[in-house]
Amino acid sequence: MCQNAFANFLLFLDELERRKIAYDIVHVRSDTLMAQLYVPGQRWEVEFYADGRIELEVFQGSSGVKYVKYEDLLERLGPYSD
């Protein structure tokens, strides 16, 4: 990832497009942009902060919220396929 928070967000969205993962962009805090991802049985919220931090929460049915390291995110989404 590069140092620029906005550039990181754009790179991430490009990867979601390549992997054909459905998402919405949400702005709920003054210092973040969020991508909400929709994978079977789960909703993921990935927040990109203006200062460069990235936070990820996974909402999964009745089992609640899981916190996942951003570095593991794309691996957890699975391999890229056309």
N, CA and C atoms as an extended XYZ file, in Angstrom:
246
Properties=species:S:1:pos:R:3:atomname:S:1:resname:S:1:resid:I:1 pbc="F F F"
N         0.843       -1.171        0.000 N   MET     1
C         0.000        0.000        0.000 CA  MET     1
C         0.892        1.240        0.000 C   MET     1
N         0.425        2.283       -0.630 N   CYS     2
C         1.198        3.519       -0.660 CA  CYS     2
C         0.829        4.405        0.530 C   CYS     2
N         1.513        5.528        0.697 N   GLN     3
C         1.309        6.410        1.835 CA  GLN     3
C         0.029        7.229        1.730 C   GLN     3
N        -0.475        7.475        0.533 N   ASN     4
C        -1.635        8.331        0.328 CA  ASN     4
C        -2.922        7.548        0.583 C   ASN     4
N        -3.726        8.003        1.569 N   ALA     5
C        -4.950        7.280        1.955 CA  ALA     5
C        -5.936        7.174        0.796 C   ALA     5
N        -6.109        8.247        0.034 N   PHE     6
C        -7.048        8.223       -1.084 CA  PHE     6
C        -6.564        7.269       -2.180 C   PHE     6
N        -5.274        7.275       -2.455 N   ALA     7
C        -4.721        6.351       -3.454 CA  ALA     7
C        -4.920        4.906       -3.017 C   ALA     7
N        -4.727        4.628       -1.717 N   ASN     8
C        -4.961        3.274       -1.200 CA  ASN     8
C        -6.409        2.857       -1.407 C   ASN     8
N        -7.332        3.768       -1.156 N   PHE     9
C        -8.750        3.475       -1.328 CA  PHE     9
C        -9.053        3.136       -2.786 C   PHE     9
N        -8.509        3.918       -3.703 N   LEU    10
C        -8.736        3.658       -5.124 CA  LEU    10
C        -8.128        2.325       -5.562 C   LEU    10
N        -6.944        2.009       -5.091 N   LEU    11
C        -6.324        0.716       -5.410 CA  LEU    11
C        -7.186       -0.440       -4.896 C   LEU    11
N        -7.719       -0.273       -3.697 N   PHE    12
C        -8.573       -1.292       -3.109 CA  PHE    12
C        -9.839       -1.485       -3.948 C   PHE    12
N       -10.479       -0.393       -4.358 N   LEU    13
C       -11.678       -0.494       -5.194 CA  LEU    13
C       -11.378       -1.162       -6.527 C   LEU    13
N       -10.228       -0.853       -7.104 N   ASP    14
C        -9.821       -1.526       -8.357 CA  ASP    14
C        -9.732       -3.032       -8.159 C   ASP    14
N        -9.173       -3.445       -7.025 N   GLU    15
C        -9.049       -4.883       -6.744 CA  GLU    15
C       -10.420       -5.526       -6.559 C   GLU    15
N       -11.338       -4.832       -5.895 N   LEU    16
C       -12.697       -5.365       -5.747 CA  LEU    16
C       -13.360       -5.534       -7.110 C   LEU    16
N       -13.175       -4.573       -7.985 N   GLU    17
C       -13.731       -4.664       -9.343 CA  GLU    17
C       -13.158       -5.868      -10.080 C   GLU    17
N       -11.843       -6.055       -9.990 N   ARG    18
C       -11.206       -7.206      -10.663 CA  ARG    18
C       -11.763       -8.526      -10.145 C   ARG    18
N       -12.046       -8.581       -8.848 N   ARG    19
C       -12.547       -9.815       -8.235 CA  ARG    19
C       -14.067       -9.944       -8.314 C   ARG    19
N       -14.716       -8.937       -8.903 N   LYS    20
C       -16.172       -8.928       -9.063 CA  LYS    20
C       -16.899       -9.068       -7.721 C   LYS    20
N       -16.434       -8.305       -6.730 N   ILE    21
C       -17.032       -8.295       -5.399 CA  ILE    21
C       -17.926       -7.067       -5.295 C   ILE    21
N       -19.189       -7.288       -4.929 N   ALA    22
C       -20.155       -6.192       -4.804 CA  ALA    22
C       -19.796       -5.320       -3.602 C   ALA    22
N       -19.926       -4.002       -3.777 N   TYR    23
C       -19.627       -3.077       -2.693 CA  TYR    23
C       -20.398       -1.776       -2.871 C   TYR    23
N       -20.493       -1.031       -1.767 N   ASP    24
C       -21.009        0.329       -1.760 CA  ASP    24
C       -19.960        1.205       -1.097 C   ASP    24
N       -19.924        2.475       -1.460 N   ILE    25
C       -19.055        3.440       -0.807 CA  ILE    25
C       -19.920        4.279        0.119 C   ILE    25
N       -19.470        4.413        1.371 N   VAL    26
C       -20.236        5.096        2.401 CA  VAL    26
C       -19.331        6.127        3.084 C   VAL    26
N       -19.909        7.266        3.437 N   HIS    27
C       -19.183        8.308        4.164 CA  HIS    27
C       -19.969        8.610        5.433 C   HIS    27
N       -19.517        8.064        6.579 N   VAL    28
C       -20.245        8.243        7.826 CA  VAL    28
C       -19.451        9.033        8.867 C   VAL    28
N       -18.164        9.212        8.644 N   ARG    29
C       -17.309        9.989        9.539 CA  ARG    29
C       -16.575       11.038        8.709 C   ARG    29
N       -16.244       12.144        9.330 N   SER    30
C       -15.616       13.230        8.583 CA  SER    30
C       -14.216       12.881        8.081 C   SER    30
N       -13.564       11.897        8.698 N   ASP    31
C       -12.186       11.578        8.315 CA  ASP    31
C       -12.027       10.211        7.654 C   ASP    31
N       -13.136        9.608        7.172 N   THR    32
C       -13.025        8.283        6.554 CA  THR    32
C       -13.886        8.158        5.304 C   THR    32
N       -13.488        7.217        4.472 N   LEU    33
C       -14.332        6.669        3.410 CA  LEU    33
C       -14.436        5.185        3.700 C   LEU    33
N       -15.626        4.627        3.523 N   MET    34
C       -15.832        3.220        3.822 CA  MET    34
C       -16.334        2.482        2.592 C   MET    34
N       -15.803        1.275        2.415 N   ALA    35
C       -16.343        0.357        1.418 CA  ALA    35
C       -17.070       -0.739        2.194 C   ALA    35
N       -18.353       -0.933        1.876 N   GLN    36
C       -19.117       -2.040        2.456 CA  GLN    36
C       -19.151       -3.138        1.400 C   GLN    36
N       -18.599       -4.299        1.741 N   LEU    37
C       -18.517       -5.424        0.821 CA  LEU    37
C       -19.588       -6.435        1.168 C   LEU    37
N       -20.099       -7.077        0.146 N   TYR    38
C       -21.149       -8.077        0.332 CA  TYR    38
C       -20.665       -9.412       -0.208 C   TYR    38
N       -20.362      -10.312        0.717 N   VAL    39
C       -19.956      -11.669        0.363 CA  VAL    39
C       -20.984      -12.601        0.978 C   VAL    39
N       -21.146      -13.814        0.461 N   PRO    40
C       -22.208      -14.701        0.958 CA  PRO    40
C       -22.178      -14.860        2.484 C   PRO    40
N       -23.289      -14.498        3.128 N   GLY    41
C       -23.443      -14.650        4.562 CA  GLY    41
C       -22.730      -13.615        5.408 C   GLY    41
N       -22.090      -12.631        4.772 N   GLN    42
C       -21.335      -11.648        5.532 CA  GLN    42
C       -21.450      -10.261        4.904 C   GLN    42
N       -21.207       -9.258        5.741 N   ARG    43
C       -21.038       -7.884        5.270 CA  ARG    43
C       -19.753       -7.382        5.891 C   ARG    43
N       -18.871       -6.843        5.060 N   TRP    44
C       -17.583       -6.349        5.523 CA  TRP    44
C       -17.568       -4.834        5.407 C   TRP    44
N       -17.030       -4.167        6.419 N   GLU    45
C       -16.844       -2.727        6.380 CA  GLU    45
C       -15.353       -2.436        6.465 C   GLU    45
N       -14.823       -1.799        5.427 N   VAL    46
C       -13.407       -1.448        5.379 CA  VAL    46
C       -13.335        0.076        5.371 C   VAL    46
N       -12.788        0.647        6.458 N   GLU    47
C       -12.704        2.103        6.569 CA  GLU    47
C       -11.275        2.566        6.326 C   GLU    47
N       -11.155        3.539        5.426 N   PHE    48
C        -9.882        4.158        5.092 CA  PHE    48
C        -9.881        5.547        5.718 C   PHE    48
N        -9.002        5.771        6.686 N   TYR    49
C        -8.907        7.041        7.401 CA  TYR    49
C        -7.974        7.995        6.669 C   TYR    49
N        -8.220        9.277        6.838 N   ALA    50
C        -7.397       10.310        6.209 CA  ALA    50
C        -5.934       10.203        6.625 C   ALA    50
N        -5.684        9.718        7.843 N   ASP    51
C        -4.298        9.614        8.323 CA  ASP    51
C        -3.588        8.349        7.842 C   ASP    51
N        -4.266        7.536        7.019 N   GLY    52
C        -3.646        6.336        6.455 CA  GLY    52
C        -4.038        5.032        7.127 C   GLY    52
N        -4.676        5.087        8.302 N   ARG    53
C        -5.118        3.854        8.972 CA  ARG    53
C        -6.205        3.179        8.147 C   ARG    53
N        -6.277        1.865        8.275 N   ILE    54
C        -7.329        1.086        7.626 CA  ILE    54
C        -7.887        0.124        8.668 C   ILE    54
N        -9.214        0.125        8.833 N   GLU    55
C        -9.862       -0.773        9.782 CA  GLU    55
C       -10.882       -1.633        9.050 C   GLU    55
N       -11.002       -2.878        9.484 N   LEU    56
C       -11.911       -3.825        8.857 CA  LEU    56
C       -12.742       -4.518        9.928 C   LEU    56
N       -14.059       -4.558        9.700 N   GLU    57
C       -14.967       -5.311       10.556 CA  GLU    57
C       -15.769       -6.250        9.660 C   GLU    57
N       -15.962       -7.473       10.147 N   VAL    58
C       -16.744       -8.471        9.419 CA  VAL    58
C       -17.988       -8.786       10.240 C   VAL    58
N       -19.164       -8.569        9.650 N   PHE    59
C       -20.444       -8.865       10.297 CA  PHE    59
C       -20.956      -10.173        9.712 C   PHE    59
N       -21.204      -11.136       10.604 N   GLN    60
C       -21.501      -12.487       10.158 CA  GLN    60
C       -22.689      -13.049       10.928 C   GLN    60
N       -23.861      -12.987       10.330 N   GLY    61
C       -25.052      -13.577       10.928 CA  GLY    61
C       -25.212      -13.260       12.400 C   GLY    61
N       -25.540      -14.252       13.189 N   SER    62
C       -25.771      -14.043       14.618 CA  SER    62
C       -24.488      -14.127       15.434 C   SER    62
N       -23.358      -14.423       14.784 N   SER    63
C       -22.119      -14.566       15.552 CA  SER    63
C       -21.439      -13.233       15.829 C   SER    63
N       -22.018      -12.142       15.355 N   GLY    64
C       -21.499      -10.826       15.705 CA  GLY    64
C       -20.427      -10.313       14.769 C   GLY    64
N       -19.507       -9.533       15.342 N   VAL    65
C       -18.487       -8.825       14.570 CA  VAL    65
C       -17.125       -9.459       14.793 C   VAL    65
N       -16.379       -9.605       13.726 N   LYS    66
C       -14.989      -10.046       13.809 CA  LYS    66
C       -14.117       -8.902       13.323 C   LYS    66
N       -12.974       -8.733       13.948 N   TYR    67
C       -12.004       -7.752       13.490 CA  TYR    67
C       -10.878       -8.492       12.791 C   TYR    67
N       -10.536       -8.041       11.594 N   VAL    68
C        -9.548       -8.717       10.768 CA  VAL    68
C        -8.474       -7.709       10.399 C   VAL    68
N        -7.220       -8.151       10.379 N   LYS    69
C        -6.155       -7.256        9.937 CA  LYS    69
C        -6.318       -6.991        8.444 C   LYS    69
N        -6.128       -5.730        8.061 N   TYR    70
C        -6.287       -5.358        6.660 CA  TYR    70
C        -5.358       -6.172        5.761 C   TYR    70
N        -4.171       -6.462        6.234 N   GLU    71
C        -3.203       -7.202        5.423 CA  GLU    71
C        -3.739       -8.568        5.000 C   GLU    71
N        -4.663       -9.126        5.780 N   ASP    72
C        -5.232      -10.439        5.488 CA  ASP    72
C        -6.513      -10.361        4.659 C   ASP    72
N        -6.972       -9.153        4.382 N   LEU    73
C        -8.279       -8.957        3.751 CA  LEU    73
C        -8.396       -9.637        2.399 C   LEU    73
N        -7.534       -9.292        1.452 N   LEU    74
C        -7.680       -9.833        0.096 CA  LEU    74
C        -7.490      -11.342        0.077 C   LEU    74
N        -6.627      -11.854        0.935 N   GLU    75
C        -6.458      -13.310        1.023 CA  GLU    75
C        -7.745      -13.970        1.484 C   GLU    75
N        -8.439      -13.353        2.434 N   ARG    76
C        -9.700      -13.910        2.939 CA  ARG    76
C       -10.820      -13.847        1.906 C   ARG    76
N       -10.735      -12.870        0.984 N   LEU    77
C       -11.752      -12.753       -0.052 CA  LEU    77
C       -11.609      -13.840       -1.108 C   LEU    77
N       -10.459      -14.476       -1.173 N   GLY    78
C       -10.263      -15.555       -2.122 CA  GLY    78
C        -9.485      -15.114       -3.341 C   GLY    78
N        -9.128      -16.073       -4.166 N   PRO    79
C        -8.297      -15.780       -5.333 CA  PRO    79
C        -9.064      -14.990       -6.401 C   PRO    79
N        -8.319      -14.216       -7.128 N   TYR    80
C        -8.890      -13.475       -8.254 CA  TYR    80
C        -9.216      -14.461       -9.363 C   TYR    80
N       -10.382      -14.276      -10.001 N   SER    81
C       -10.731      -15.113      -11.145 CA  SER    81
C       -11.529      -14.281      -12.130 C   SER    81
N       -11.378      -14.561      -13.390 N   ASP    82
C       -12.096      -13.817      -14.435 CA  ASP    82
C       -13.501      -14.336      -14.600 C   ASP    82
